[in-house]
Amino acid sequence: MLRLVGLVATPGGNHPIGSAGWWGRAAASWVCPRTAGVGPSTFTVTFDLSKTTDSDGLNLCRHGDYFVRATSETDPDVYGDSSDFRIAVVSVEKFRSLYLFGLPNIGINTRKVKFQPTQITGVKVASVSNSHAIGAFTLTYNYISNGPVRQLSWKGGPVVPINGPGTYVLTASSIPSIFSSVATFSNIPVNDYIVVEISDVNLLPTTNRVDTLLVELDSLKDEAIQSYIDQAIDWIETTALQVYIEETYAVTESDPVGYQYVLGNSPIFTAEDYDVISSPVTFYPREINDWISIQLPFNTILRVDSFYGSIANVRTIQVAPEWVQFSEKGGIVQLLPYNSSAAFAFVGAFLSINLRGSVPIPSFWRYALVTGLRGCPDNIRELVGRRAAILALMQLGQGLIRPGVASTSLSRDGVSQSVSYNASMPGGILGSSIKAHEDWIERELKRLRGVYRGPLLRSV
């Protein structure tokens, strides 16, 4: 029997805590063997990520790359992993439909093949010449068993022998097929070519094959759009709002109590469950009649799991959780009495009188807490989308016209057409759309700061 363990962040991904995004459901499939000689069976599980919360109602899925793991209840060494999938605040599909709807996501100066070869296995088309004709063309593979001899040709062009793994340039015929017998076309320059990659000649077919490939204008890739969305989130969190837009687990260090040591005294952290590592806070002395207040480097606090003080790398004081008081906005933690409980547990040589001393202690207060917004509100998603749209539209604007071209004119049989481009405006012909997004951000950003961050006040 297999048991679904849960979401696991892929290497380099984020710790699983945060918003599930607009696409709130995920599905995973895996194959496991049946008993009694019966063949394998595939199971599919669907679960709602928006309802994956902890006891405090905080989301457990932050944007990033994940996979689903299922393990055997009887043998933990038997497990299955799904393929990686993306949990996003704004998915690429949603971004295209909302912010690039109706726009040509293409560049007129670049080409690509719509689908890779299927008949000629082992061949990958890496690139297409920028001035290549648009349409369907043939990729031909010849195989001669005596040798063996492997050859490729493109669009009726010269045959190129494949001698081993590597990169090969296949040029098209310099003479259109309908004029192949006309000698006067022999000096026409060759502008059409493709670059193919062969990783292993043993993957190539052992019979003659022909593939018909569709060459079309290149489009803005999903990876590029995802990078624009990630850049927009980073801009919002570090510059515009200065608030994490999802629940984010922040620590000052991996838990030193969880250290384990191996040969050579190299530390292995056993409690690395966090999203970001933040800076410790300096201890500033207080007057004898003042409660201790600490300004943390966050504008929002949702929960404090641990709060303690350290001198250098030695933990000297552990603050009782019930004494830690805070408001969600402002980032200020205060240590206040709670039901006659003890406030501090002194771990090292640190006397209570030092809490009222006159000397600041750098990097003293350490913590593990959840910061950010509760879920990712829709207006924050729109801010992400519009900021990412500015980056995407500027890239598309550069691809829709040739650099330096301000207008184009066509005429034939007495009919003419002239088109002028606003080439001087950022984003070219898409400049008006970019300006609309910039105006919305400038208008709404002040209100969003007031709602989700509050005024920036700092006290020591």
N, C-alpha and C positions, 0 to 999 in steps of 0.2 A: 504494500500500500504506500502511495506517495502522499506526502503532506506538503502543502504550499507554505514555504517559509516566509516569503514576502519579497519586497523590492530590495534590490542591492544596487548601490551606485557602482558604475563601471570605473576602472582606474582613470583618474584624472577628472572624474565627475564630482558632483556635489553630494554632500551628506544628505540622506533622505529626510529632509524636514522642510516644508514649504508648500506652496500652492500647486495644485494639480493643473491649473491653467484652464483655458476654454474647453479643451478636449478632456472631459473629466472621467473618461472610462478607458480602461486598458484591458487587453486580452492576451493570454499566453497559451501556447500549445507546446506539448512535448510528447514524445513517444516512449512508452515503457513496455517491456515484454510481459506477455501473459504466461500463465503456468500451463502445465499439461500439454506442452507442445503447440499451443495455439499461437499464431503470429502476433506481432506487436499491435498495440492499440494506441490511438491518439486521443488525448483528452484536452479539452479547451475550457479555460476558466476565465470569466469576465468579472471584473470588480470595479467599483466606483471609487476613483482616487479622491474625489472631493469629500468623501465621507471617511477617509483614512486619517483619523485624528487621534490625539492622545486624550488622557483624562481631563485635561484643561481645555479641550476643544481646539488645540493648535494643530495645524496641518503637518503631516509627516512626510510630504513629498515636495521637495524643492526642485526648481527647474534644473535640468541636467540630463545625462545619459544613464539609463538604468537597464537592468535585466531582471527577470523573475527566476527564482530558484525554487525547485521542489526537491525534497529529500525523502528517502524512505524512512518510515517510522520504525522499522525493525533493523535497518542497517544504514547508519549515517554516511557510509562511504558510497552509497548508491544515491545519485542525485542527477537532476537534469536542469539545464539552464536554457532560457529562451534567448533569442537574438536580442541585441541591444535595441532600445527604443528611446525616444526623446520625450521627456515631460517638459512642456513649455508654457510660459506665461501667455505668449501669443504664438500659435503654431504657424508654420510656413504656409499651409493651406489657407488658414483663416486670414493671414496677412495678404496673400495674393487676392483673395476675394473681396476684402474690405478696402485695401489701400492701393492696389494695382489693377482693379477691375476695369476692363475695357482698354487698358494700355498695352501697346505692343511690347512685350518683355523680350525684345530682340535687339541685336546690334547688326546694322546693315553691312558692316565691314568684316564680320567674322562668320564662319560656317562650322557646321558639325554634321555628323551622321545621326539620324534620329534613333536608329537601333544598330547595335553591334551585329557582326556576322553570326548567323546561326548554322548555316550549312558548312561553312569553312571553320571548323573548330580550331582553337589555339591561336586565332588571329584577333587582335584588338586594334581598332582604328583610333590612334592617339590624337590626330589633328587633321584638319582639312585646310587647304590653301584659302586665303582670305578672298580671292577673286573667283573662286570655284563657281561653276554654274549650279543653279538650283534645279533639283529634279532627282529622278531615279536612275542609277547607273550600276553597271555590273562589275563585281569583283570576281575574277576568274582564278581558279587554282588548278594547276596541272600536276599530276603525279605519275612518275615513271618508275616502275619497280626496279629496273636495272640501275642500281646505284646506291640507294634510290635518288631520284632527282625530284626536287620540289620547286615549283615556280608559281609566282603570283603576277597578275597584271590587272590594271585598273582602267576601265572605260576604253578598252581596246588599245591601250598603250603598250609600250615595250614590256617584254617578259623579264621579270627580275628573279634570279635564282635565290632560293632560301638555303643558305649553307649552315645555319645554326641559329641559336637564340640571338636576338638583337633588334635593332630598329631599321626599318627599310622604307625608302621613299619610292612610291609608285606613281609615275607620271601618266597622264592621260594621253591619248592619241592627239597629235597636233593637227590632224585633218578630221573634220566631221565625217561620220560614217557614210553619209549620203554623197559625199564628194571624195570618197577614198580612192577613186581611180583617176582623179584629176591631178596632174603633176604640178600644176601651178600653185597648189596649196601646201607644198612640201616645206615651205619656209615659215609657216605660221608659228609664232612663238607658243611654247607650252606654258599655260597659266594654271591649269588644273592638275593638282596632285593631292595625294593623301599620304600620311605617315602612319605606318602600321608597326605594331610591336609583337614580336614572337618570343614568348617566354620559354617554350619547350617544343622542339620540332616533333617530338613523339606524340604531341597532342594534335598534330595536323592530320587530316584525313589520308587514307591510303587509296583513295579513288579521286577522279576528277570531280570538282565541285564548282558551282556558280552561286554567288549570293547577289541579290539585288538590294542595294543600299540607297536609302533616301537621304540626299544632302539638302539641308535647310539652313536658314539663318540661325546663328547661335542665340541662345536665350540666357537670361539671368538665372544662374544656377541656384538650387535650394541651399547649398552650402554658403553662398554669398549672402542670401537673404537671412539665413540663420545668424551669420556674423553681424549683420546690421542690427538684428534684434538684440543680440548679446551686447553690442556696443551701446545701444539705446538704454538697456537696463543698467549698464555700468555708469553711463552719464547721469542717469536719474539718481542712482544710489550714492555716487561720490560727489556730484556737483549740483544738480538741480534741486533735489529734495534732501539729500544727505540722510536718507532713511532707506533701509533695506525694504524692498517692496514685498517680500515674503518673510515668513517666520524663519529666522536665521540663528543658528546656535553658535554663539561666540564664546571663546575661552581665551585666557591669557597664556595658557600652557597646557600641555597634556598633563593629566593628573600624575604628579610625582609619586603618589602612593602606589600607582599602578605600574611602576617601573619593574622590568625584569632584566636580568643581565646574562649575557652569554660570554663565551670565551673572548678574552681581550677587554672585558668590562665595557663593551659597547651597549648602550641602553636600547631597549626595545619598549616602546610605549604600548601599554595594553589598554589604554582608555583614550583612543583617538577619535572619539565620536563627536565631531564638530564640523562646522562650515567654515568659519574664519578664526584666525588667531589675532587677537587685538592686544593693544599695549596695556601694561599695568598702570595703575594710577598712583601718583605721589601722595603720601600721607602728609597733611598739613595740621599742625597742632591747633586745638580749639581752646577757647577760654573755659574756665572751670565750670561755668553755668550754661554752656552751650552743648546741645546734642551734636553728635558727630554727623556731618553731612559730606557725602562724597559725590563729586561730579564725574560721571562715567563718560567715555567718548562715544555715546550713542544718544540720539534724540528720542528714541522710544525704547521702552523696556516692557516686555510681556511677562517674564518670569525670571526669578533668580534662583538657580539651583544650588550654587555654592558661592560663599564669600569668605575670604580669608586674607591674612596678611603674611608677607614673607620679606625677610631681609636677605638680599642676594638670592640664593637658591634654597634657603632654609625657611620652611613654614614655621611661623612663630605664634600665630593666633588664628583660631577658627571661630567665626561669628555664628551664633545660633540662628538658624533660618527664620525663626519667628520674630527676631529682632530686626530683620531686614525689611524696611518699608520703602515703597517707591510709588510714583505715579507713572502711567504709561508714557506720557509726554514729558519731555524735559531732561530725562536721563540722570536725575538726581536720586541717590540712595541715601536714606537716613537710618541710623541705628537707634531705635526707640524701644523702651521696655515693653514686655509682653507678659502679662499674667505672672509676674514675680519670678520669671525664669532667669537663669544665668545668661548673661550676654555673651561672654567670651570663654573659650577654652584655650588656655595658653599652652602651646606645644613646646616652645623652646624658652630660652633665657630672655624673656621679654616681659617686663613688669607692667602692671596696669598703670602705674604712674606715667609711663612713657606715652600713653595715649593723650595725656595732657601736657606733654613736654613742650619744649620750645624749638626743637630741631626738626625740620621736615625730613622725611625718609623717602628717597626716590624709589619709584617702582615698587611700592609697598603693597597696595591693595590688589588682590587677584580675584578672579571671578569666573564663573561659568553661568551663562544666562541665555535667554531667548530674546532677541531684539527683532525689530521690523514691524510690519503691518500684519494684522490678523487677516490672513487670506490676502489676495491681491484684488482690490476693488476694481470695478469695471472702468472707472475714469482713469485709474492708473494704467490699466491695460491700454486704454486709448492713447494715453501719453506715450507709452512704449511704442505703440503702433505708428503714431504720427512722427515721432523722432526717427524711428527706423525707416519710415517712408521717405523722409528727406534724404537720407543717405542712399536709398535705393533709387529714387527718382533722379538724383544727380548722376548716378552711374548710368542709368538708362538714357538720360539726356545726352550723355557723351557718345553713347552707342548708336543713337538714332540719326545723327548727322556726321558728316565727315569733319574732322578738325579744320577750322578756318573757313568753312563754307557758310556764307550768309544767306544764299538763295540758290535755287535751282530753276532751270527753264527747259521745257520740252516743247517741240513743235514738229508737226507732221501734216502734210497735205492741207496746209492753211489753218490748222487748228493748233493753238499754242496754250501752254500752261506754265505759270510762273508761281513759285512758292518762296516766300521769304521766311527766314528763321531768326528768332531773337537769340542769336548766338552769343551776344555779350552778356546775357543774363545767366547767373548760375543755374545749371541744369538745362540750358539751352531751351528747346521748345517746350520743356516741361516746367519751366521756371514759374509759371503762374500757379501750378499745383504745389510746388515747393513753398511759394510765398504764402499760400493759404494755410498750409500746415504750420509754418513759422508763426503766423499771426495767431493761430489757435493756441499754440504753446505759450506765446508771450502773454496772451490774455488770461489763460487758465492757470498758469503756473503759480502765480501769487496766491490764488484761492486754494490750490492744492497744498501749497506749503502751510497755509494757515490751518487747513483741515487735518492734515496728516503729520505735520511736524511741529507746528507752533513756532513762536518766536525763539530765536537763538539767544539764550541767556546763559552766561557762564559765571560761576561763583566758586570760590575756593575757601 
